[in-house]
Structures are given as structure tokens and as C-alpha cells.
């Protein structure tokens, strides 16, 4: 029981001092004539992408942005356009500052 109390106290202390302040990953569609249908943000240590961060009903048209809040870590980020092309950034270090990715055709995998 005392280990549980100690662990809880450490977590509360760290979160209250700002050690785990979230950051925003902002994805902007700068593709010429393509929409972004899927956005995946996965911790670099994960082997699979996980779920689509965009709501099921949402697509990003040119010029639109979408934000995802994450804790500081190293991430892989992938978007998929409406032609099933992928655009991927690997091992992106996200700290407490926002990270902006303006996806262009030059980013295609």
C-alpha cells in the first residue's frame, strides 16, 4: 500500500511541476489538390500506427489544419491522402513547444 501512495505522490508532483506539459502537433494540408483522410501519431517506440487521429467524418482540405495534443516524447507521424499516398516523418522529437508540419507533395513516401 505504501508503494502505491508513494507512486501516486510522485506522479502528482511531476504533473504539478510541469514535467508533463502537453504540446500540440499541428498538421496543415498544403497538398495541391488532395485531401488528407488519415493522420497517425505514434510514439516512436510503438510498432503499429494505432487509430486515426482525425474524426471519422473529417477530412482536411487544402489550407486546413488539425491539432493533436501529445506529451513530450519521440513520435512518428504519418498522413494519408485521398489517393492512399502516405507522407511520413520519423523520429520527431516533440517537446513542450508546438510542432507544425505543412504537408506538401515533396513529403510523399
Secondary structure, 3 states (H helix, E strand, C coil): CHHHHHHHHHHHHHHHCCCCCEEEEEEEECCCCCCEEEEEEEECCCCCCCCCCCCCCCCECCCCEEEEEEECEEEEEEEEECCCCEEEEEEEEECCCCEEEEECHHHEC
